């Protein structure tokens, strides 16, 4: 597993990812080879009339998951900010981000990131 030198990057592409979360853990992305993702922001919107919780994990080696958010309450019809640009994190190649919700399709997750290679 190589960790690209981001000072010598030949490509920095801005992206936005979206997902409607369910009660099954879903992989939001897997970082491709020779790439690092800089995660700039993560928000979760509860579009239902009932509270729900969100779990969000990150893996830097593609195998071991660590919580960014664990059973965090998202009140009805509100938006929760999990990560902002001033707290950005890097996820190296083969790394992953996964998420799930406590209730059906109540939560929408939106994240912005830079794919650096």
SVG drawing of the C-alpha trace seen along z (x, -y; Angstrom):
<svg xmlns="http://www.w3.org/2000/svg" viewBox="-43 -25 49 31">
<polyline fill="none" stroke="black" stroke-width="0.4" points="0.0,0.0 1.6,-3.3 0.7,-6.6 0.9,-9.2 3.0,-12.3 0.3,-15.0 2.8,-17.7 3.7,-16.1 0.1,-15.5 -0.8,-15.5 -4.5,-15.5 -6.8,-17.0 -10.5,-16.5 -13.3,-17.9 -16.2,-15.5 -19.5,-15.2 -20.8,-11.8 -24.4,-11.2 -26.2,-8.2 -29.6,-7.5 -28.7,-5.3 -30.5,-2.1 -30.2,0.2 -27.5,2.2 -23.9,1.0 -23.0,-0.3 -19.6,-1.2 -19.7,-4.8 -16.4,-4.5 -13.1,-2.6 -10.1,-4.8 -8.5,-3.6 -4.9,-2.7 -2.3,-5.6 -4.9,-8.0 -5.7,-9.6 -9.1,-11.1 -9.2,-14.3 -12.6,-14.3 -13.7,-18.0 -17.2,-17.7 -19.9,-15.2 -23.5,-16.1 -26.5,-13.9 -30.0,-15.2 -33.0,-13.5 -35.9,-13.9 -38.4,-12.0 -40.7,-12.9 -38.9,-10.8 -35.4,-10.8 -32.8,-8.4 -29.2,-7.6 -26.2,-7.4 -23.0,-5.3 -20.1,-6.3 -16.8,-4.5 -13.5,-5.0 -10.8,-2.5 -7.3,-3.6 -6.2,-0.1 -9.3,1.2 -9.9,3.8 -10.2,2.2 -13.1,-0.2 -12.9,-3.1 -15.9,-5.2 -16.2,-8.9 -19.8,-8.8 -21.3,-6.1 -25.0,-5.9 -25.3,-9.7 -28.9,-11.0 -30.2,-13.1 -33.5,-14.7 -36.4,-14.8 -36.2,-17.1 -32.7,-18.4 -29.2,-18.3 -26.2,-17.2 -22.7,-18.3 -20.2,-15.5 -17.1,-16.9 -16.1,-20.3 -13.2,-21.4 -11.2,-22.7 -11.3,-19.1 -10.7,-17.3 -9.2,-13.8 -7.2,-11.9 -8.1,-8.3 -5.2,-6.5 -5.6,-4.0 -7.7,-1.0 -9.3,-2.9 -13.1,-3.0 -15.9,-4.9 -19.1,-3.1 -22.4,-4.2 -25.7,-3.0 -28.9,-4.5 -31.2,-3.2 -34.3,-3.7 -35.2,-2.7 -34.4,-5.5 -34.7,-8.4 -31.2,-9.8 -29.4,-11.3 -25.6,-11.6 -23.7,-14.1 -19.9,-14.4 -17.4,-16.4 -13.9,-15.2 -10.8,-15.7 -9.4,-12.8 -5.6,-13.4 -3.3,-11.4"/>
</svg>
